[in-house]
Amino acid sequence: LIARIAVMVGPIVLLVLGLMYLFIAPKEANHYFGYRCYFGMGSVDAWRFTQRLAGIVLGGLGLILTVIMLIVCAGFRGLAVMPMVESAATALIWQTVLALIGCLGVNISAMVLFNAKGEIRRREK
């Protein structure tokens, strides 16, 4: 039971955070709530872009991982304790790696699209 709960916490947290960033993120940058990154806090446009992108990425990742982890938890039924713990640990490591990749993608997107002042980068010709 504990392994099932441990495996399901991460995806549900990602899903909830994604939905919060999409629907109830503050309209302006602040230091208390929202997806904060250096390039996303420079202007209102950069802030809204990073909130929307973080909501889509983290919410989508949370939804996909929730479905996958439900399938993984269903496979725990016939396992002995140690193989179940090994499977749960592997699932937690994969969740962490995918969440870090998602956050890195949001940060790099904000860095590529906006400068430190929050202005949209212009392509030099």
Residue pairs with C-beta under 8 A, 6 or more apart in sequence:
3 76
3 84
3 85
3 87
3 88
4 73
4 76
6 88
6 92
7 69
7 72
7 73
7 88
7 91
7 92
7 95
8 66
8 69
8 70
8 73
10 65
10 69
10 92
10 95
10 96
10 99
11 61
11 62
11 63
11 65
11 66
11 68
11 69
11 95
12 62
12 66
13 62
14 58
14 59
14 61
14 62
14 65
14 99
15 58
15 59
15 62
15 63
15 66
16 62
17 58
17 59
17 62
18 54
18 55
18 56
18 57
18 58
18 59
18 60
18 61
18 62
18 63
19 55
19 59
20 55
21 34
21 35
21 51
21 52
21 54
21 55
21 58
21 59
22 51
22 52
22 55
22 56
22 59
23 55
25 33
25 34
25 35
25 51
25 55
26 33
26 34
27 44
27 48
28 44
28 47
29 36
29 40
29 41
29 42
29 43
29 44
29 46
29 47
34 47
34 51
35 50
35 51
35 54
35 55
35 58
35 106
37 50
37 106
37 107
37 110
37 111
38 111
38 116
39 46
39 50
39 107
39 110
39 111
39 113
39 114
39 115
39 116
39 118
40 46
40 47
40 49
40 50
40 51
40 107
40 110
40 114
40 118
41 47
41 118
42 114
42 115
42 116
42 117
42 118
42 119
43 114
43 117
43 118
43 119
44 118
45 114
45 118
45 120
46 110
46 113
46 114
46 118
47 118
49 110
49 113
49 114
50 106
50 109
50 110
53 106
53 109
53 110
54 103
54 106
57 102
57 105
57 106
58 99
58 102
58 103
58 106
61 98
61 99
61 102
65 95
65 98
69 91
69 95
72 87
72 91
75 87
76 84
76 87
76 88
79 87
112 121
113 120
113 121
114 120
114 121
115 121
